[in-house]
Amino acid sequence: MQLSVVIVNYKVKYFLEQSLYAVLRATEGIDAEVFVVDNASNDGSATFFKDRFPAVRFLWNKKNAGFAKANNQVLHLLTGKITLFLNPDTIVGEDSFIRCLEFFESHSDCGALGVKMIDGSGNFLKESKRGDPTPASSFYKISGLTAIFPTSPVFAAYYAAHLEENATSAVEVLPGAYFMVRTAILKQTGGFDERFFMYAEDIDLSLQIRQAGYRNYYFPEVEIIHFKGESTQKKSRHYHQQFYGAMRLFAQKHYATKPLSVFLMSLAIRGAQFLNYFGNLFSSVPIIDKKKSPLQTIIIGNSHVFNEVLQLIKLAAQPFQVMGRVSINTDEDDPAIVDLENLIPWLAGKPVNCIVFCLGDLSYRAAISIMKYAGTHYSYFFHAAGSHSIVGSADKGVNGMQVAKQEVNL
């Protein structure tokens, strides 16, 4: 078998639904298997997915085992030469997997591969490529110097700022949101270190792969959407405990022979916790507000899927005002037709701030391309034809984070 795809779900059933539609499209023509490990979600995920996606193998944990352990649960079941660990809040293009598999074929030194990620508003996610969290780079990131000097190869070394966003490069660390690795190497290294309940396990595995004599590559010719952090509350005390605890564990594991390094990283982590605690006292996470002005919305899709979306957005907490529909078929009698190449100029000057993509009529790759060229002026939503949800970003969020979302069911 060519490919094994492993997704760990935790209380994001609608995002997972949309992600699976995209994954199954991307596996067409590939000998592939797909696993979903649910970490005791209490949002009705088991009922929601019953009798859906028969090609996907679901495993239902009775308690939250953590990200690393949940992924390792299927390690003995994997039969693909290549394994992809994928977050449930992602959308992949139809050719994403095959192009990555071709990269492995042509690069025998490639142990693991990551891709270019953009968030739900079209922003490039700088964690698509990263450097090792050395004491210096960790201090610069945690202290805020990385944010002040985001392109500095010194102060932004945590995000490998010396490497171009659109250039294929060998990197030190790949993100767990899309982590494609040779299965033989994965079994050789033992998979993720289960001491990391959540966070830093991807950093640790990236290092293990390099220590095994292989290289990690950043491959920006493939672009995916990562809504980023939908299953975590970035401002919660629990999140901070998990994140900073993971970074302490990483420092203790890999810098044990360098006590000064461990001390400096621990100092930086404590400083970050202090700053985040007081920062959270004076900030708030935006949430969907029914009193907000309606999103001025264009729906891209043919009539049958258009009607599905209309039913869904009627149930949404965030108000939508549908301004019109753009058809993508070749029926010249359809008055809603706009050539995709002319879509962006057509939108210019129109009072539209939201685009809903009807996937199935529109390809996933085309939707990602539209986001790339339309930019961050719009909120974007996604609905696969025949699915029961619409997901996306109804708010630009804080610091580029996606903190508001639509989750509705028929």
Secondary structure, DSSP 8 states (H G I E B T S, - for coil): --EEEEEEESS-HHHHHHHHHHHHHHTTTS-EEEEEEE---SSSHHHHTTTS-TTEEEEE-SS---HHHHHHTTGGG---SEEEEE-SSEE--TTHHHHHHHHHHH-TTEEEEEEEEE-TTS-B-GGGSB----HHHHHHHHHTHHHHSTT-TTTTGGGTTTS-TTS-EEESB--TTEEEEEHHHHHHHTSS-TT-SSSSHHHHHHHHHHHTT-EEEEEEEEEEEE---TTS-TTSHHHHHHHHHHHHHHHHHHSTT-HHHHHHHHHHHHHHHHHHHHHHHT-------TTS--EEEEEES-HHHHHHHHHHHHT-SS-EEEEEEEB-S--TT-TTB--GGGHHHHHTTSS--EEEEEETTB-HHHHHHHHHHHGGGSEEEEEETT-S--EE-SS--STT----------
